[in-house]
Amino acid sequence: MKKVDDFRLHLGKHELVPLMIGGMGVDISTAELSLVAARLGGIGHISDAMVPTVSDRRFDTRYVKDKLKQYKFNVAESNKAVVQFDLNLLAEATRRHVDATMTAKHGDGLVFINCMEKLTMNAPRETLAVRLRSALDGGIDGITLAAGLHLGSFALIEDHPRFRDAKLGIIVSSLRALQIFLRKNLRSNRLPDYVVIEGPLAGGHLGFGMDWANFDLATIVAEIRDWLKAEQLDIPLIPAGGVFTGTDAVRFLEAGAAAVQVATRFTAARECGLPAGVQQEYFKTDEDNIEVNMISPTGYPMRMLKNCPAIGDGIRPNCEAYGYLLDAKGNCQYIEAYNRAVAAQPEARKVKVWDKTCLCTHMRNFECWTCGHYTYRLKDTTHRLADGSYQVLTAEHIFRDYQFSTENKIALPEPQEP
Ligand SMILES: Cc1cc2nc3c(=O)[nH]c(=O)nc-3n(C[C@H](O)[C@H](O)[C@H](O)COP(=O)(O)O)c2cc1C
């Protein structure tokens, strides 16, 4: 019976354990988590979501405070068009986050950054270009293009000196999305180095509609694999979403995948950015408490724990401090939903907003508990302690379990000293 360690992912000159920890914004996939994957010979991700905020926490900078101060005059306005990111500061924050991570990297593995197109930041093209370019400047090993079709993303960096040396990949959820990406990026004369195929059981935003349950990852992977073969294109495929055991991974590797991308199991790791209390909510949860809803202002369905504080919370939009989902005209679906709720309940001290959520504020405070479908199985990967809480794992334990386990087994950690 095969295990993940019997396979290797070849990316250029790199020979890697075929296990990639997916990007989880906002700093849920921390630098520490990504560095464990790299040390053990796999691939980890940091995320470029809200990097100025992450930098304030990690390096004691003041990006958020300073931006709020600059735009304080606009806080009560519903029109957020004036609120702009300073591109130099955005570049500085991204370079610092990436550079510090890469400097701390040891081992044969790689660290990539997850870059979401849906973070439109009131100037979609300009801010995306800065985020991509400064990640390359900071020495990142690779960039995974996420949450969007990224039809113009290669063009934004094709003159960068590292355009052909850094590994560049894209996340898709259908053959059609991949075909469009390849067609639109043809001009750059560069194929992606890998394609992550994310199925309907993944965490975060989904690349499906609310009919996500009608899709199946293995079927999409086979469809993309067969099409690439027919086109004589050799691009490593990396399925993601619901790969919960080493055996699940082996099934994909035997069917021709080059690696797998996983995330949910690592939300139970000590190195993960989720606060301890939130991690316990993930452990405790039952299947009934996990839903896919439409409250993300991005317009994509998102998987969440139903008891997360973000749902229904009518917080005043905080775009002067954040503003990561403002579109090119300074609109965000949450602002519209909030204004509707205020108009409907003019006397209320605090309104309830059910149809959308302020994702920036709630992700920043770890109150939007996005999660993968199999979060309810996390409790089976560890011990329940005498006080009723669950033992948090090390990322190394989880990584090794994926790497060496067989027969759908999950190795429990050494019990923690009482
Ligand atoms: C808490 C959480 C946050 C996530 N955030 C992001 C994100 O910011 N960007 C992204 O492309 N994918 C995100 N994902 C998706 C993962 O990177 C990964 O592809 C997917 O969850 C893998 O499936 P699994 O969780 O079943 O292992 C997130 C997943 C989780 C669980």
The ligand as an SDF file (V2000), in Angstrom:
LIG
                    3D

 31 33  0  0  0  0  0  0  0  0999 V2000
   -9.5840   28.6860    7.0870 C   0  0  0  0  0  0  0  0  0  0  0  0
   -9.3320   28.6450    5.6150 C   0  0  0  0  0  0  0  0  0  0  0  0
   -9.0270   29.8140    4.9340 C   0  0  0  0  0  0  0  0  0  0  0  0
   -8.7520   29.7820    3.5580 C   0  0  0  0  0  0  0  0  0  0  0  0
   -8.4010   30.9410    2.9220 N   0  0  0  0  0  0  0  0  0  0  0  0
   -8.0500   30.8970    1.6230 C   0  0  0  0  0  0  0  0  0  0  0  0
   -7.5330   32.0530    0.9800 C   0  0  0  0  0  0  0  0  0  0  0  0
   -7.3660   33.1120    1.6020 O   0  0  0  0  0  0  0  0  0  0  0  0
   -7.2140   31.9710   -0.3370 N   0  0  0  0  0  0  0  0  0  0  0  0
   -7.3650   30.7890   -1.0380 C   0  0  0  0  0  0  0  0  0  0  0  0
   -7.0640   30.7530   -2.2300 O   0  0  0  0  0  0  0  0  0  0  0  0
   -7.8160   29.6770   -0.4560 N   0  0  0  0  0  0  0  0  0  0  0  0
   -8.1420   29.6990    0.8640 C   0  0  0  0  0  0  0  0  0  0  0  0
   -8.5460   28.5480    1.4830 N   0  0  0  0  0  0  0  0  0  0  0  0
   -8.5520   27.2860    0.7070 C   0  0  0  0  0  0  0  0  0  0  0  0
   -7.2870   26.4600    0.9600 C   0  0  0  0  0  0  0  0  0  0  0  0
   -6.1300   27.1370    0.5590 O   0  0  0  0  0  0  0  0  0  0  0  0
   -7.3030   25.0690    0.3120 C   0  0  0  0  0  0  0  0  0  0  0  0
   -7.2000   25.1110   -1.0890 O   0  0  0  0  0  0  0  0  0  0  0  0
   -8.5050   24.2060    0.6380 C   0  0  0  0  0  0  0  0  0  0  0  0
   -9.1210   24.5410    1.8480 O   0  0  0  0  0  0  0  0  0  0  0  0
   -8.0540   22.7450    0.6710 C   0  0  0  0  0  0  0  0  0  0  0  0
   -9.0680   21.9150    1.1260 O   0  0  0  0  0  0  0  0  0  0  0  0
   -9.0910   21.3110    2.6050 P   0  0  0  0  0  0  0  0  0  0  0  0
   -9.2550   22.4650    3.5100 O   0  0  0  0  0  0  0  0  0  0  0  0
  -10.2600   20.3900    2.5950 O   0  0  0  0  0  0  0  0  0  0  0  0
   -7.7850   20.5900    2.8510 O   0  0  0  0  0  0  0  0  0  0  0  0
   -8.8200   28.5520    2.8590 C   0  0  0  0  0  0  0  0  0  0  0  0
   -9.1390   27.3870    3.5530 C   0  0  0  0  0  0  0  0  0  0  0  0
   -9.3850   27.4190    4.9130 C   0  0  0  0  0  0  0  0  0  0  0  0
   -9.6970   26.1290    5.6260 C   0  0  0  0  0  0  0  0  0  0  0  0
  1  2  1  0
  2  3  1  0
  2 30  2  0
  3  4  2  0
  4  5  1  0
  4 28  1  0
  5  6  2  0
  6  7  1  0
  6 13  1  0
  7  8  2  0
  7  9  1  0
  9 10  1  0
 10 11  2  0
 10 12  1  0
 12 13  2  0
 13 14  1  0
 14 15  1  0
 14 28  1  0
 15 16  1  0
 16 17  1  0
 16 18  1  0
 18 19  1  0
 18 20  1  0
 20 21  1  0
 20 22  1  0
 22 23  1  0
 23 24  1  0
 24 25  2  0
 24 26  1  0
 24 27  1  0
 28 29  2  0
 29 30  1  0
 30 31  1  0
M  END
$$$$
